[in-house]
Amino acid sequence: MEKDADSGSSVGPKAEAGAGPAESPGTGNAPRDRWWFSPVLYILCGTAVAGFQWEPISAGIADWLNWLVLAAGLAVLAYGIRAWYRARPR
């Protein structure tokens, strides 16, 4: 333990400048603060929408609206994957 020159109190080892993660004020550990949260919602929604169309399409009873909803679900899924790829930490 070292003595703090100003107050005389004992403090732990001094951290070097730039050591450790630099957190800005107001950042918490809530899910909405994580970089992956929003893209994963798009991925899950797109997968769910496209997945619900699998039964009528595979059974051969799909009409054009099933294919349209499948295309919309796949578009949302693709957007989520793209957003996740772009938002990842580098």
SULRA-V145475 format. One line per field, one symbol per residue. ss: DSSP state (a for helix, b for strand, c for the rest). phi: phi as a letter, one per 30 degrees, with the letter a starting at -180 (. if undefined). burial: 1 if it has 16 or more other C-alpha atoms within 10 Angstrom, else 0. A space follows every 50 residues. Layout:
ss = ???
phi = ???
burial = ???
This chain:
ss = cbbccccccbbcccccccccccccccccccaaacccaaaaaaaaaaaaaa aacaaaaaaccccaaaaaaaaaaaaaaaaaaaaaaaaccc
phi = .ccdddciddbddddddididccddjdbcdeddddcdddddddddddddd dddddddddicdcddddddddddddddddddddddddddc
burial = 00000000000000000000000000000000000101110110111011 0010000000000001101110111111111011000000
